[in-house]
Amino acid sequence: MLTRYVFQALKELNPDHPKLAYEHVIALFIQNLADQTLDSINKDKSNLFKKWISCKLYQ
C-alpha cells in the first residue's frame, strides 16, 4: 500500500486532525489487511469500488 498517498488523502479530507491520528488510522488499516485472506481483501476492495462509483455517479 502506498501510505504516502493515503496519508495525503486523509489529511485533505480531515484537515483538522493531528498527524498522529492519520498515522494511527493507516496502521490500523494495514494491520486489518494483514489479518485477512487474499479472497477477503479482494471482496472488500470490490465492494468499496462499487460504493465509490455509485457515489461519484450521483454527485
PEMOVEN-V581362 format. One line per field, one symbol per residue. ss: DSSP state (2 for helix, 1 for strand, 0 for the rest). psi: psi as a letter, one per 20 degrees, with the letter a starting at -180 (. if undefined). burial: + if it has 9 or more other ideal C-beta (glycine too) atoms within 8 Angstrom, else -. A space follows every 50 residues. Layout:
BEGIN
ss: ???
psi: ???
burial: ???
END
This chain:
BEGIN
ss: 00222222222220000022222222222222222002222222222222 222222220
psi: pnhghggggghhhmijqqhhgghggggggggghhiqrgggghgggggggg ggghghhi.
burial: -----++--++--+------+++-++--++--+--+----+--+------ ---------
END
